[in-house]
Amino acid sequence: MIDDDGYRPNVGIVICNRQGQVLWARRYGQHSWQFPQGGINPGETAEQAMYRELFEEVGLSKKDVRILASTRNWLRYKLPKRLVRWDTKPVCIGQKQKWFLLQLMCNDADINMQRSSTPEFDGWRWVSFWYPVRQVVSFKRDVYRRVMKEFAVTVMPMQEQATQRQAPAYRRKRG
């Protein structure tokens, strides 16, 4: 399903833990890393597509996460010309994405990138919140920056709370 401008509707998923770190996934058989993402099927809402992609790519279900936020607008990126499939009709020149910020509510051990018969990812790790903006492939960088800037207002307080929980409580002796 390609829109009139040549963009494929898509969802992007940022999963964070209680410390405000985000799940960073390695593309299967490659050295490139990204957030989980995938197309929206005809008749599917963005939220339905997000839960489907979450299960297909990360092996998690609705009960394993909590939606914290979603982007206000659709965000677009163009594919480099070498990645455009010119022989398909209609031609897809890029993706328009609705992004979701999810909090992981289950254990890390429940993450399973191998649930699908054709896995998208073969590894993952927790990284600092802003790390993906610098590390993603260049043509997605602007969208990642905009997504993370929008989600920062939700995640930064989580990071501060995690830091406060980890800080030792010193007591001054009275006397």
Buried (B, 14 or more C-beta within 10 A) or exposed (E): EBEEEBBBBBBBBBBBBEBBBBBBBBBBEEEEBBBBBBBBEEEBEBBEBBBBBBBBBBBBEEEBBEEBBBBEEBBBBEBEEEEBEEEEEEEBBBBBBBBBBBBBEEEEEBBEBEEBEEBBBEEBEBBEBBBBBEBBBEEBBBBBBBBBEBBBEBBEEBBEEBEEEEEEEEEEEEE
